[in-house]
Amino acid sequence: MTSVSDGTEGRKKMVGPIVRGMDAQFCEAMINAVETDNPDTEVIVDDQGGYIRIGVERRCRLTRATLEDELGYTFRLSDIEPNLAGFSGRINVSDDEIIWHLDREG
């Protein structure tokens, strides 16, 4: 479930990527992939024009396979860095997934 930010997520402990908003196709693929990889969790999207904040409460998972499905081509997760303006939470990165989480959680 995706929702547009209404300002209330500040009271929740949100984590996730902040994506540069210049490549609309990539941003949409990221949003869809995060939603797919975090079933039964609300995904908050805050579109600020120049960047898009994608937030999930406490733990956000993004897999390479899901992002590739959304993009329609192969993609190395290490190549995501130029598209990230930043992120919230701690980050664990492998070849197959990225997980943003709160301290001492993963």
Biotite code that builds the C-alpha atoms (Angstrom):
import biotite.structure as struc

atoms = struc.array([
    struc.Atom([0.000, 0.000, 0.000], chain_id="A", res_id=1, res_name="MET", atom_name="CA", element="C"),
    struc.Atom([1.470, 3.361, -1.020], chain_id="A", res_id=2, res_name="THR", atom_name="CA", element="C"),
    struc.Atom([0.356, 6.707, 0.307], chain_id="A", res_id=3, res_name="SER", atom_name="CA", element="C"),
    struc.Atom([1.382, 10.273, -0.255], chain_id="A", res_id=4, res_name="VAL", atom_name="CA", element="C"),
    struc.Atom([2.979, 12.027, 2.695], chain_id="A", res_id=5, res_name="SER", atom_name="CA", element="C"),
    struc.Atom([0.611, 13.977, 4.918], chain_id="A", res_id=6, res_name="ASP", atom_name="CA", element="C"),
    struc.Atom([3.252, 15.050, 7.426], chain_id="A", res_id=7, res_name="GLY", atom_name="CA", element="C"),
    struc.Atom([2.272, 12.537, 10.113], chain_id="A", res_id=8, res_name="THR", atom_name="CA", element="C"),
    struc.Atom([5.087, 10.097, 9.345], chain_id="A", res_id=9, res_name="GLU", atom_name="CA", element="C"),
    struc.Atom([7.393, 12.300, 11.427], chain_id="A", res_id=10, res_name="GLY", atom_name="CA", element="C"),
    struc.Atom([5.872, 10.696, 14.523], chain_id="A", res_id=11, res_name="ARG", atom_name="CA", element="C"),
    struc.Atom([6.729, 7.219, 13.242], chain_id="A", res_id=12, res_name="LYS", atom_name="CA", element="C"),
    struc.Atom([10.238, 5.801, 12.956], chain_id="A", res_id=13, res_name="LYS", atom_name="CA", element="C"),
    struc.Atom([10.615, 5.824, 9.165], chain_id="A", res_id=14, res_name="MET", atom_name="CA", element="C"),
    struc.Atom([13.554, 4.452, 7.163], chain_id="A", res_id=15, res_name="VAL", atom_name="CA", element="C"),
    struc.Atom([14.285, 4.206, 3.461], chain_id="A", res_id=16, res_name="GLY", atom_name="CA", element="C"),
    struc.Atom([15.886, 5.807, 0.423], chain_id="A", res_id=17, res_name="PRO", atom_name="CA", element="C"),
    struc.Atom([15.774, 9.397, -0.765], chain_id="A", res_id=18, res_name="ILE", atom_name="CA", element="C"),
    struc.Atom([15.904, 9.235, -4.567], chain_id="A", res_id=19, res_name="VAL", atom_name="CA", element="C"),
    struc.Atom([16.837, 12.060, -6.933], chain_id="A", res_id=20, res_name="ARG", atom_name="CA", element="C"),
    struc.Atom([13.654, 12.950, -8.810], chain_id="A", res_id=21, res_name="GLY", atom_name="CA", element="C"),
    struc.Atom([15.183, 13.629, -12.226], chain_id="A", res_id=22, res_name="MET", atom_name="CA", element="C"),
    struc.Atom([14.636, 10.147, -13.684], chain_id="A", res_id=23, res_name="ASP", atom_name="CA", element="C"),
    struc.Atom([10.901, 9.557, -13.358], chain_id="A", res_id=24, res_name="ALA", atom_name="CA", element="C"),
    struc.Atom([11.126, 5.959, -14.637], chain_id="A", res_id=25, res_name="GLN", atom_name="CA", element="C"),
    struc.Atom([13.757, 5.042, -12.056], chain_id="A", res_id=26, res_name="PHE", atom_name="CA", element="C"),
    struc.Atom([11.828, 6.735, -9.234], chain_id="A", res_id=27, res_name="CYS", atom_name="CA", element="C"),
    struc.Atom([8.626, 4.930, -10.148], chain_id="A", res_id=28, res_name="GLU", atom_name="CA", element="C"),
    struc.Atom([10.497, 1.610, -10.341], chain_id="A", res_id=29, res_name="ALA", atom_name="CA", element="C"),
    struc.Atom([12.004, 2.212, -6.883], chain_id="A", res_id=30, res_name="MET", atom_name="CA", element="C"),
    struc.Atom([8.604, 3.027, -5.374], chain_id="A", res_id=31, res_name="ILE", atom_name="CA", element="C"),
    struc.Atom([6.992, -0.054, -6.921], chain_id="A", res_id=32, res_name="ASN", atom_name="CA", element="C"),
    struc.Atom([9.902, -2.312, -5.914], chain_id="A", res_id=33, res_name="ALA", atom_name="CA", element="C"),
    struc.Atom([9.866, -1.082, -2.314], chain_id="A", res_id=34, res_name="VAL", atom_name="CA", element="C"),
    struc.Atom([6.115, -1.643, -2.179], chain_id="A", res_id=35, res_name="GLU", atom_name="CA", element="C"),
    struc.Atom([6.505, -5.195, -3.549], chain_id="A", res_id=36, res_name="THR", atom_name="CA", element="C"),
    struc.Atom([9.416, -6.057, -1.243], chain_id="A", res_id=37, res_name="ASP", atom_name="CA", element="C"),
    struc.Atom([7.583, -4.778, 1.846], chain_id="A", res_id=38, res_name="ASN", atom_name="CA", element="C"),
    struc.Atom([4.161, -6.438, 1.631], chain_id="A", res_id=39, res_name="PRO", atom_name="CA", element="C"),
    struc.Atom([1.551, -5.563, 4.231], chain_id="A", res_id=40, res_name="ASP", atom_name="CA", element="C"),
    struc.Atom([3.524, -2.431, 5.144], chain_id="A", res_id=41, res_name="THR", atom_name="CA", element="C"),
    struc.Atom([2.536, 1.123, 4.325], chain_id="A", res_id=42, res_name="GLU", atom_name="CA", element="C"),
    struc.Atom([5.002, 2.838, 2.004], chain_id="A", res_id=43, res_name="VAL", atom_name="CA", element="C"),
    struc.Atom([5.045, 6.624, 2.378], chain_id="A", res_id=44, res_name="ILE", atom_name="CA", element="C"),
    struc.Atom([6.074, 8.629, -0.699], chain_id="A", res_id=45, res_name="VAL", atom_name="CA", element="C"),
    struc.Atom([7.004, 12.282, -0.240], chain_id="A", res_id=46, res_name="ASP", atom_name="CA", element="C"),
    struc.Atom([7.625, 13.850, -3.678], chain_id="A", res_id=47, res_name="ASP", atom_name="CA", element="C"),
    struc.Atom([9.508, 17.122, -3.321], chain_id="A", res_id=48, res_name="GLN", atom_name="CA", element="C"),
    struc.Atom([10.150, 17.542, -7.062], chain_id="A", res_id=49, res_name="GLY", atom_name="CA", element="C"),
    struc.Atom([13.953, 17.415, -6.905], chain_id="A", res_id=50, res_name="GLY", atom_name="CA", element="C"),
    struc.Atom([13.897, 14.309, -4.735], chain_id="A", res_id=51, res_name="TYR", atom_name="CA", element="C"),
    struc.Atom([11.484, 11.648, -3.571], chain_id="A", res_id=52, res_name="ILE", atom_name="CA", element="C"),
    struc.Atom([11.611, 10.257, -0.043], chain_id="A", res_id=53, res_name="ARG", atom_name="CA", element="C"),
    struc.Atom([10.396, 6.649, 0.180], chain_id="A", res_id=54, res_name="ILE", atom_name="CA", element="C"),
    struc.Atom([9.698, 5.639, 3.757], chain_id="A", res_id=55, res_name="GLY", atom_name="CA", element="C"),
    struc.Atom([8.682, 2.471, 5.542], chain_id="A", res_id=56, res_name="VAL", atom_name="CA", element="C"),
    struc.Atom([8.218, 2.216, 9.273], chain_id="A", res_id=57, res_name="GLU", atom_name="CA", element="C"),
    struc.Atom([11.233, 0.609, 11.057], chain_id="A", res_id=58, res_name="ARG", atom_name="CA", element="C"),
    struc.Atom([12.544, -1.616, 8.194], chain_id="A", res_id=59, res_name="ARG", atom_name="CA", element="C"),
    struc.Atom([12.652, -1.164, 4.416], chain_id="A", res_id=60, res_name="CYS", atom_name="CA", element="C"),
    struc.Atom([13.828, -3.895, 2.037], chain_id="A", res_id=61, res_name="ARG", atom_name="CA", element="C"),
    struc.Atom([14.703, -3.506, -1.665], chain_id="A", res_id=62, res_name="LEU", atom_name="CA", element="C"),
    struc.Atom([15.812, -6.519, -3.710], chain_id="A", res_id=63, res_name="THR", atom_name="CA", element="C"),
    struc.Atom([17.763, -6.471, -6.941], chain_id="A", res_id=64, res_name="ARG", atom_name="CA", element="C"),
    struc.Atom([15.348, -8.962, -8.531], chain_id="A", res_id=65, res_name="ALA", atom_name="CA", element="C"),
    struc.Atom([12.284, -6.813, -7.849], chain_id="A", res_id=66, res_name="THR", atom_name="CA", element="C"),
    struc.Atom([13.979, -3.620, -9.009], chain_id="A", res_id=67, res_name="LEU", atom_name="CA", element="C"),
    struc.Atom([15.103, -5.367, -12.206], chain_id="A", res_id=68, res_name="GLU", atom_name="CA", element="C"),
    struc.Atom([11.531, -6.557, -12.805], chain_id="A", res_id=69, res_name="ASP", atom_name="CA", element="C"),
    struc.Atom([10.274, -2.999, -12.418], chain_id="A", res_id=70, res_name="GLU", atom_name="CA", element="C"),
    struc.Atom([12.999, -1.463, -14.596], chain_id="A", res_id=71, res_name="LEU", atom_name="CA", element="C"),
    struc.Atom([12.835, -4.148, -17.276], chain_id="A", res_id=72, res_name="GLY", atom_name="CA", element="C"),
    struc.Atom([16.617, -4.620, -17.403], chain_id="A", res_id=73, res_name="TYR", atom_name="CA", element="C"),
    struc.Atom([19.456, -5.982, -15.270], chain_id="A", res_id=74, res_name="THR", atom_name="CA", element="C"),
    struc.Atom([20.718, -3.644, -12.593], chain_id="A", res_id=75, res_name="PHE", atom_name="CA", element="C"),
    struc.Atom([23.498, -3.909, -10.015], chain_id="A", res_id=76, res_name="ARG", atom_name="CA", element="C"),
    struc.Atom([22.425, -2.550, -6.645], chain_id="A", res_id=77, res_name="LEU", atom_name="CA", element="C"),
    struc.Atom([25.818, -0.875, -6.321], chain_id="A", res_id=78, res_name="SER", atom_name="CA", element="C"),
    struc.Atom([24.757, 1.307, -9.291], chain_id="A", res_id=79, res_name="ASP", atom_name="CA", element="C"),
    struc.Atom([21.930, 2.795, -7.227], chain_id="A", res_id=80, res_name="ILE", atom_name="CA", element="C"),
    struc.Atom([24.274, 5.248, -5.502], chain_id="A", res_id=81, res_name="GLU", atom_name="CA", element="C"),
    struc.Atom([24.167, 8.007, -8.182], chain_id="A", res_id=82, res_name="PRO", atom_name="CA", element="C"),
    struc.Atom([20.370, 8.036, -7.861], chain_id="A", res_id=83, res_name="ASN", atom_name="CA", element="C"),
    struc.Atom([20.382, 8.352, -4.060], chain_id="A", res_id=84, res_name="LEU", atom_name="CA", element="C"),
    struc.Atom([20.309, 11.805, -2.558], chain_id="A", res_id=85, res_name="ALA", atom_name="CA", element="C"),
    struc.Atom([20.486, 10.125, 0.856], chain_id="A", res_id=86, res_name="GLY", atom_name="CA", element="C"),
    struc.Atom([18.589, 7.767, 3.115], chain_id="A", res_id=87, res_name="PHE", atom_name="CA", element="C"),
    struc.Atom([17.171, 7.532, 6.599], chain_id="A", res_id=88, res_name="SER", atom_name="CA", element="C"),
    struc.Atom([18.140, 4.813, 9.049], chain_id="A", res_id=89, res_name="GLY", atom_name="CA", element="C"),
    struc.Atom([21.071, 2.431, 8.927], chain_id="A", res_id=90, res_name="ARG", atom_name="CA", element="C"),
    struc.Atom([21.845, 0.581, 5.713], chain_id="A", res_id=91, res_name="ILE", atom_name="CA", element="C"),
    struc.Atom([22.977, -2.978, 4.926], chain_id="A", res_id=92, res_name="ASN", atom_name="CA", element="C"),
    struc.Atom([23.934, -3.629, 1.306], chain_id="A", res_id=93, res_name="VAL", atom_name="CA", element="C"),
    struc.Atom([24.626, -6.908, -0.493], chain_id="A", res_id=94, res_name="SER", atom_name="CA", element="C"),
    struc.Atom([24.620, -7.892, -4.159], chain_id="A", res_id=95, res_name="ASP", atom_name="CA", element="C"),
    struc.Atom([20.992, -9.010, -3.866], chain_id="A", res_id=96, res_name="ASP", atom_name="CA", element="C"),
    struc.Atom([19.307, -6.587, -1.461], chain_id="A", res_id=97, res_name="GLU", atom_name="CA", element="C"),
    struc.Atom([19.471, -3.330, 0.424], chain_id="A", res_id=98, res_name="ILE", atom_name="CA", element="C"),
    struc.Atom([17.898, -3.049, 3.855], chain_id="A", res_id=99, res_name="ILE", atom_name="CA", element="C"),
    struc.Atom([17.379, 0.243, 5.649], chain_id="A", res_id=100, res_name="TRP", atom_name="CA", element="C"),
    struc.Atom([16.640, -0.245, 9.341], chain_id="A", res_id=101, res_name="HIS", atom_name="CA", element="C"),
    struc.Atom([16.752, 1.356, 12.757], chain_id="A", res_id=102, res_name="LEU", atom_name="CA", element="C"),
    struc.Atom([19.769, 1.025, 15.044], chain_id="A", res_id=103, res_name="ASP", atom_name="CA", element="C"),
    struc.Atom([20.526, -2.522, 16.142], chain_id="A", res_id=104, res_name="ARG", atom_name="CA", element="C"),
    struc.Atom([17.800, -3.928, 13.918], chain_id="A", res_id=105, res_name="GLU", atom_name="CA", element="C"),
    struc.Atom([18.134, -5.583, 10.530], chain_id="A", res_id=106, res_name="GLY", atom_name="CA", element="C"),
])
